[in-house]
Amino acid sequence: MACDLRSSFLFTQPIKFSKIPTISFYAQFLPCRCLASTSKSSSPIRRRRGKYGTSRKSINRKTYMQEQVEFTSPVPEDPVVGIIGGGVSGLMCASALQKHGIRCSIFDTGMHGLGGRLGTRISDNSGECLVFDHAAQFFTVSDLRFQKIVDEWIANGLIREWKGVIGELRGSGIFTAFPSSSPTRYIGTNGMRSLADSLLSQSDIVDIVRPCWISKIEPFNGKWILSENENPRGSFDTIVIAHNGKCANRLLSTSGLPLLAKQMKKLDLSAIWALLAAFDEPLPMNPVFEGAFVKGIDALSWMSNNTAKFHLTPQPDKAAVVSLSQCWSFFSTANYGRQTKVPQENIPNATAERVKRDMLKGVETALGSQFKPPFYTKLQLWGAALPTNTPSTPCIFDPRGRAGICGDWLTGSSVQEAVLSGVSLGDHIANYFKDGGGVTDEHEIGLHSTFQSIHGSEIGQFP
Ligand SMILES: Cc1cc2nc3c(=O)[nH]c(=O)nc-3n(C[C@H](O)[C@H](O)[C@H](O)COP(=O)(O)OP(=O)(O)OC[C@H]3O[C@@H](n4cnc5c(N)ncnc54)[C@H](O)[C@@H]3O)c2cc1C
């Protein structure tokens, strides 16, 4: 029997996806001083080309040589914002714009849903659903603005407290539970992805387009034209880059937004392996815990039991049996990720086998006991897992180029930081529109902020 996700309590999909309307953007030429002269590669030497057909050196050269685009036309009365990235920061940016009555389209690559690093993987094991949060595990709150948002999510049933035992595991099964006074931990009631998928509803003013990989941004006729592999995806008065890493660097390298591009290039990201594993029996542990930060083992930094976290039990009245098995998420350290890094889209079999072996061995060392191998495993490399440095600015906005950036990395490395960054950029853009879209110092934010290192756990800096 197939794992029917819709029939399970875990999976609600309130969003209907519509095609973005085709906009005629060749109608008239509005003033836009596009000074971007993308330097042509003049070198006859063949360079190693990256995934996107561009060498790292060529991206660097383009990034630093491009000239600034400057929009001089007034912002229209009913402006539209294009948001590239449907992780929680992009979604919250859209939500803030929606509250100001501003139209936007969100583009996201997600095949199975929105959320980016708020990800939940569901696998069908002969009719049984195996459920794993495979990036963000839980989040905490230290900011009153975020607390208000969290309270709404609780009221709407999107999240709940994770009351399971969590602590630190020091190897050989030496586990110390965190005190009950430690900050409240929240989880998506139906997994993190379901939280992301429920944050916005398709409406007249929010358009969600996925799966869609924006491969080009170009200023034209006083607007930003976004396209996916040469297919136009619409024109926008302002754009938001709500993702980071290689893809964002490439997108910005010929955009005419050198200041944004330079800030993005300074970001440094860790790589972390995620091993999802399902076992027939509970893992041997005493005391029993649901989540642990693991210390002193290179291949392992975090382990958590999704079956316990989601209170998954057999559902006799449902078509699908939801996880009788013990579904665990294991994460490596960033150090181990760096040492074993390979292209995340194309992991060689030998590397995958070695990493799986190392991580499972790490679990045995951490628990101080051996166990029967898992009957299901899925390995994933988060090549751009977590920021290791930050410009400490709530968001970035370039009023000359009418473009901004939001994301966790602008102030830290957690769900809270991503949410606050998205809201802050949405509000900032709304104020910019209200003021007529001129270029003033007060509209510019974060373009020259300097970066500092982030200190925190391997899977985020929890407030
Ligand atoms: C292994 C791991 C564990 C973590 N654990 C925790 C935790 O327990 N608690 C916590 O608070 N935080 C945790 N985090 C961090 C947390 O997940 C992030 O801080 C947060 O989800 C970041 O959201 P974001 O919107 O900034 O970016 P993302 O979630 O990365 O969103 C970016 C989105 O943009 C899309 N995209 C990229 N390029 C394009 C393109 N060209 N066109 C269209 N779409 C594009 C991507 O597919 C993605 O959906 C963890 C992260 C990792 C990797």
The ligand as a Gaussian input file, in Angstrom:
#p B3LYP/6-31G(d) Opt

LIG

0 1
 C       21.516000      20.367000       9.360000
 C       20.867000      21.620000       9.893000
 C       20.269000      21.636000      11.138000
 C       19.689000      22.791000      11.636000
 N       19.087000      22.769000      12.848000
 C       18.508000      23.889000      13.334000
 C       17.802000      23.852000      14.548000
 O       17.653000      22.805000      15.173000
 N       17.264000      25.031000      15.000000
 C       17.362000      26.224000      14.324000
 O       16.851000      27.244000      14.793000
 N       17.995000      26.261000      13.137000
 C       18.558000      25.130000      12.620000
 N       19.170000      25.159000      11.405000
 C       19.211000      26.446000      10.691000
 C       17.872000      26.793000      10.041000
 O       17.408000      25.689000       9.312000
 C       18.080000      27.993000       9.122000
 O       18.615000      29.052000       9.884000
 C       16.813000      28.511000       8.430000
 O       15.973000      27.481000       8.023000
 C       17.267000      29.349000       7.247000
 O       16.173000      29.836000       6.498000
 P       16.442000      30.768000       5.235000
 O       15.123000      31.175000       4.682000
 O       17.386000      31.855000       5.611000
 O       17.229000      29.880000       4.156000
 P       16.836000      28.521000       3.440000
 O       16.008000      27.683000       4.322000
 O       18.123000      27.937000       2.963000
 O       15.941000      28.950000       2.182000
 C       16.448000      29.261000       0.911000
 C       15.488000      28.720000      -0.161000
 O       15.827000      29.283000      -1.431000
 C       15.711000      28.277000      -2.416000
 N       16.540000      28.673000      -3.551000
 C       17.892000      28.699000      -3.632000
 N       18.267000      29.151000      -4.834000
 C       17.132000      29.417000      -5.524000
 C       16.883000      29.898000      -6.844000
 N       17.864000      30.243000      -7.675000
 N       15.594000      30.027000      -7.257000
 C       14.569000      29.695000      -6.427000
 N       14.760000      29.243000      -5.156000
 C       16.026000      29.116000      -4.722000
 C       16.216000      27.020000      -1.699000
 O       15.790000      25.858000      -2.351000
 C       15.587000      27.195000      -0.314000
 O       14.288000      26.648000      -0.297000
 C       19.730000      23.995000      10.872000
 C       20.294000      23.980000       9.595000
 C       20.854000      22.809000       9.099000
 C       21.444000      22.786000       7.714000

